Amino acid sequence: MSISLKKLKDQVIVITGASSKVGIATAKMAAAKGAKVLLTSKNEDALLQLATELRAKGYPATWVPADIGREEDVHKIADAAIRTFGRFDTWVNSSDVSLLGESTEATQDDIKRMFNMNYRGIIYSSKIAINHFKERGVPGALINMSAVWSDRGTVIPVPSSASNFSVKEWTDNLRAEIAKDKAPVSITLLHPGKAVTPYNETMKKHKVMVYPAGSVAENIIYAAQHPKEDIPVYVKESKHPILSSLAVAGLGVIVYASIKQKDQPYKSKDQV
């Protein structure tokens, strides 16, 4: 089913993980292009600061503190958008919990927290967004975030890649259902690389390409206006898929070697 999405200036956009680098960049970019934005994350102080900055520039923005790993909180987000703006046209899932370390070193608490945010949060948000678009009968966009690790295994962010793969399969299944129902919903899965992981300093030290959050945000803005299934954001566009695969595999090896060399402990980082 071919659908046409609204121009950004006519949209209301919900952004989860709005206190992360990608979330902040997306909110600023969307607001500057005329969209009304609802910001949400667990960090209320950061949300208030960002919303205040946007409002000072005359941009319509509101916020609601929430944990998308809790289904009741996701309902609260949707209710706030509808109460404030009357609807939402695009839902962006940019919340993320990254685990840096070997799979055998991950604690049960870390894994549970990661899957609650990265996977269950996507499930709750996707269901609410799709049902909202169906009920309105107006085309809308759901943009989920995975990672380059969802497409192939690697040696260090194993727990994170497992949740990324789950998000990929969930999103693929949603697309199949939407196609069957001929529902007016565009579902995009972004596969960003370094921009939403906690490996910044390691990557810079080894001169591995590091994409700024704005690169991911630009693709989110594009997907909000143009139906597209998958958007990779990790290595420069290449006509040689094998080289891209080797680049991703090499990224994992470099991170692994750096951690082992420094004997670093297992790390967890929220991007919410």
C-alpha positions in Angstrom: 0.0 0.0 0.0 1.5 3.3 -1.1 1.0 6.1 1.4 1.9 9.8 1.6 3.2 11.3 4.8 2.7 14.9 5.9 5.4 17.5 5.6 7.2 18.0 8.8 5.7 21.5 9.3 2.3 19.8 9.6 3.3 17.1 12.0 3.2 16.3 15.7 6.2 14.1 16.6 6.7 12.0 19.7 10.4 11.4 20.5 11.3 8.9 23.1 14.9 9.0 24.5 14.7 12.8 24.0 17.5 13.3 26.5 20.0 11.3 24.5 22.2 12.8 21.9 20.1 11.5 19.0 16.9 12.4 20.7 18.1 16.0 21.3 19.3 16.4 17.8 16.1 15.0 16.4 13.9 17.3 18.5 15.9 20.4 17.6 15.9 19.5 13.9 12.2 18.7 13.8 11.2 21.8 15.7 13.3 24.0 13.5 11.4 22.6 10.5 8.1 23.5 12.0 7.0 20.3 13.7 5.3 20.2 17.1 7.3 17.9 19.4 6.5 15.9 22.5 9.7 15.0 24.4 9.9 12.0 26.7 12.6 10.2 28.7 13.3 9.3 32.3 15.4 12.4 32.8 12.9 15.1 33.6 15.5 17.8 34.2 17.0 17.3 30.7 13.5 17.3 29.2 12.6 20.6 30.9 15.9 22.1 29.7 15.4 21.0 26.1 11.7 22.1 26.0 12.6 25.5 27.5 15.2 26.0 24.8 12.8 25.1 22.0 10.0 27.3 23.4 12.4 30.2 23.8 12.8 30.0 20.0 9.0 30.0 19.5 8.8 26.2 18.8 5.7 24.3 20.2 7.2 21.7 22.6 6.0 19.8 25.6 7.4 17.0 27.7 6.4 14.1 29.9 8.9 12.1 32.0 8.3 8.4 31.4 10.0 5.0 31.2 9.0 3.3 27.9 9.9 -0.1 29.5 6.6 0.3 31.4 3.4 0.0 29.4 1.4 2.3 31.5 4.0 5.0 30.9 3.8 4.6 27.2 0.0 5.1 27.4 0.8 8.3 29.4 3.0 9.6 26.6 0.3 9.0 23.9 -2.3 10.6 26.1 -0.1 13.7 26.7 0.4 14.1 22.9 -3.3 13.8 22.2 -4.3 16.1 25.1 -1.8 18.8 24.1 -1.8 18.6 20.3 -4.9 16.6 19.5 -2.9 13.8 17.8 0.5 12.6 16.8 1.7 11.9 13.2 5.2 10.3 13.8 6.4 8.2 16.8 10.2 8.0 17.1 11.7 5.3 19.4 15.2 6.5 20.1 15.5 5.2 23.7 18.4 2.8 24.2 20.3 0.9 26.9 23.7 -0.3 25.7 25.8 -3.0 27.4 29.5 -3.0 26.7 31.2 -6.3 27.6 31.1 -10.1 27.0 27.8 -11.9 27.2 29.0 -14.1 30.1 29.8 -11.1 32.2 26.4 -9.5 31.9 24.3 -9.6 35.1 20.6 -10.6 35.0 19.6 -7.2 36.2 21.5 -5.5 33.3 20.0 -7.8 30.7 16.5 -7.4 32.1 16.8 -3.6 32.2 18.2 -3.6 28.6 15.4 -5.8 27.2 12.7 -3.8 29.1 13.9 -0.6 27.4 15.2 -1.8 24.0 12.7 -4.4 23.2 9.6 -4.3 25.4 9.5 -0.5 25.1 9.5 -0.8 21.3 6.6 -3.3 21.5 4.5 -1.1 23.8 5.2 2.0 21.7 4.7 0.3 18.4 1.3 -1.0 19.4 0.0 2.3 20.6 1.3 4.3 17.6 -0.1 1.8 15.0 -3.5 1.7 16.7 -3.6 5.5 16.8 -2.8 5.8 13.1 -5.4 3.1 12.3 -8.1 4.7 14.4 -7.5 8.1 12.8 -7.3 6.6 9.3 -4.6 9.2 8.5 -1.1 8.0 7.4 1.5 8.1 10.2 5.1 7.0 10.7 6.6 4.7 13.2 10.4 4.9 13.4 12.2 2.2 15.4 15.9 2.2 16.3 18.1 -0.9 16.1 21.8 -0.9 15.3 24.3 -2.3 12.9 24.7 -5.2 15.4 21.2 -6.4 14.5 22.4 -7.7 11.1 25.4 -9.7 12.1 27.1 -11.0 15.2 30.2 -9.3 16.7 32.6 -10.0 19.5 31.8 -7.4 22.2 28.3 -5.9 22.4 26.7 -9.3 22.4 23.9 -8.6 24.9 23.0 -5.4 23.0 23.1 -7.0 19.6 20.6 -9.6 20.9 18.1 -6.9 21.8 18.8 -5.1 18.5 18.1 -8.3 16.6 14.8 -8.7 18.5 13.8 -5.2 17.5 14.6 -5.9 13.9 12.4 -9.1 13.8 9.6 -7.4 15.6 9.6 -4.5 13.1 9.8 -6.9 10.2 6.7 -8.7 11.5 4.8 -5.5 12.0 5.4 -4.5 8.4 4.0 -7.9 7.3 0.8 -7.3 9.4 0.5 -3.7 8.1 0.8 -4.9 4.5 -1.9 -7.6 5.1 -4.3 -5.1 6.7 -3.4 -2.3 4.2 -3.1 0.1 7.1 -1.9 3.7 6.5 1.4 3.2 8.5 5.0 3.7 7.4 7.4 1.6 9.5 11.1 2.4 9.3 13.9 0.7 11.1 17.1 2.7 11.5 20.4 0.8 11.8 22.7 3.5 13.3 26.3 2.7 14.2 28.5 4.5 16.7 26.2 7.5 17.2 24.0 5.7 19.8 26.5 3.5 21.6 28.8 4.2 24.5 32.0 3.5 22.5 32.8 7.2 21.6 36.3 7.5 23.2 37.4 4.0 22.1 36.3 4.6 18.5 38.0 8.0 18.4 41.2 6.7 19.8 41.4 4.0 17.0 40.3 6.5 14.3 37.2 4.4 13.4 34.5 6.5 11.7 32.2 8.1 14.3 28.9 9.5 13.1 27.5 12.6 14.9 24.0 12.2 16.3 22.9 14.7 13.7 23.5 12.1 11.0 21.0 9.8 12.6 18.6 12.6 13.3 18.7 13.6 9.6 17.6 10.1 8.6 14.8 10.2 11.2 13.6 13.4 9.8 13.7 11.9 6.3 11.8 8.8 7.4 9.1 10.9 9.1 8.2 12.3 5.6 9.1 9.5 3.2 8.0 5.9 3.7 11.1 3.7 3.8 11.6 0.3 5.4 15.3 0.3 6.4 17.9 3.0 6.7 21.5 1.9 7.6 23.7 4.6 9.2 27.1 3.2 9.9 29.7 3.3 7.1 29.9 5.6 4.1 27.6 4.6 1.3 29.4 1.9 -0.7 28.6 -0.2 -3.8 30.4 -3.1 -2.1 28.3 -4.8 0.7 31.2 -7.1 1.6 33.3 -4.1 2.6 30.5 -2.8 4.8 30.2 -6.1 6.5 34.0 -6.2 7.1 33.8 -2.7 8.5 31.2 -3.7 11.1 33.0 -6.8 12.1 36.3 -4.9 12.4 34.5 -2.4 14.6 33.7 -5.1 17.1 37.2 -6.5 17.1 38.7 -3.1 17.8 36.4 -2.5 20.7 37.1 -5.9 22.1 40.8 -5.5 21.9 40.7 -2.1 23.5 38.6 -3.3 26.5 40.8 -6.4 27.0 44.0 -4.3 26.8 42.8 -1.9 29.5 41.1 -4.7 31.5 38.0 -2.6 31.7 35.0 -3.8 33.8 31.6 -4.5 32.2 29.8 -1.3 31.4 26.2 -0.3 30.9 25.0 3.0 29.6 21.4 4.3 29.2 20.6 6.6 26.2 17.1 7.6 27.4 
